[in-house]
Amino acid sequence: MKNNLVLMGGRIVDPVTGYMGTGTIHISGGKIAKVEKRKKTGGSGKNRIDLKGLLVCPGFIDMHVHLREPGREDEETIMSGSEAAAAGGFTSIVCMPNTEPPIDNVEAVEYINDRAMMAPVKVYPVGAVTVGRKGENLTEMLEMSGCGAVAFSDDGSGVQNNDLMRRALEYVRACDVPLISHCEFSDLTADGVMNESYVSTQLGLRGIPSVAEELMVARDIMLAEYTKSRIHIAHVSTAGSVELVKRAKKAKSNVTAEATPHHFTLTDDLVKSFNTNLKVSPPLRTRKDIDAVRKGLKDGTIDAIATDHAPHAVEEKEFEFDYAPFGIVGLETAIGLVATELVGKKVLTWPQAVHRLSTAPAKILNIPGGTLEEGAPADITVIDPSLEWVVDPDKFKSLSRNTPFAGWKLKGRAVMTIVDGNIVYSSLQ
């Protein structure tokens, strides 16, 4: 049963229509029924919600999430990850295929779709590029696309074989979906655990050079140009990668890119603490790289912001830095970091931030959302831009707690999440 809601007095931020101002949104039957570009006066009732002082945005879409189901339900499930997403202000999430077993066949895609039917947010599966993510044989991409896979990726590892990558790009062209590339050549990363730099030498930790990422970014852009396919570069982390994407866009190549909050916030010198919650893939880079990623977000070179939410069990992250797994959770801290580190520091305006969190992911993946136009799905994220809060992992909805942001003071947070007209999360009294 879809709620009929009236959201009154909030500041509407819609990158598609270009409107940013006070207004009232009427929701009926799970859709945006009407948008009044003025404050609604008078009226009361259980379906009328006063959002004065809050931002009302098209529902945020996280296009890079690891839900761990099937296989590692101790770390995360489709339901727990969806609840974390709702609490973080995301109305849709896109789950990566590096589960155990991987999402590399039609049955696996259908399993995700079936399990997601009860989730509070929309869950879209990504299919694996290669069988078992082994980088040897292509999956049945056309069939998986027909069953709902919105993109393809071997995320967690890059496709090393050049010819195989070319063939994969030809298939995604036929499916009319993007190939999401985890750009790293494994022969250059070897057993690296952090960014190759002066800091890694100081700490005696094996480094992962920036060129391992940049070489594959360049290769994938060239192959996408050759095959006339869509390539999306995941979690851009280096200044060189930003420049490569920028050049490709100037050449009108069909390339898009994303960046994560940790890659526009944290530098590799923090690894001196040996906190394994700073171990991510690709690794944290230098201040120069962070500045380049921020500039790329500002000028539109980097299209989207995604979390790369990667939950791990507590005991796994308690290993020595060399042996702990890569990855951190991000669904419940992303908006606070965007608000504090990007909007608060005038890297992005709110309309730009909303575009990168909502409109751009919807367009890249060709899924519903990204706007508050009449007739659009009533997927809405409500933000209190002035709310100050402290990150407390013990209060996460996620089953995992592996965040480097514990104890951080942030300003700006989602206070209500609406999916198809239903309030799936609210901290408003």
Secondary structure, DSSP 4 states (H G I P E B T S, - for coil): ----EEEEEEEEEETTTTEEEEEEEEEETTEEEEEESS---S--STTEEE-TTSEEEEPEEEEEE---TTT-TTT--HHHHHHHHHHHTEEEEEE-S-SSS-S-SHHHHHHHHHHHTTSSSEEEE-B-SBGGG-SSSB--HHHHHHTT---B--TTS----HHHHHHHHHHHHHHT-PEEE----HHHHTT--EE-SHHHHHHT--EE-HHHHHHHHHHHHHHHHHHT--EEE-S--SHHHHHHHHHHHHTT-SEEEEE-TGGGT--GGGGGG--GGG--SSPP--HHHHHHHHHHHHHTSS-EE---B----HHHHTS-TTTSPS----TTTHHHHIIIIIITTTSS-HHHHHIIIIIHHHHHHT-S-S---TTSB--EEEEEEEEEEE--GGG-SSS----TTTT-EEEEEEEEEEETTEEEEE---
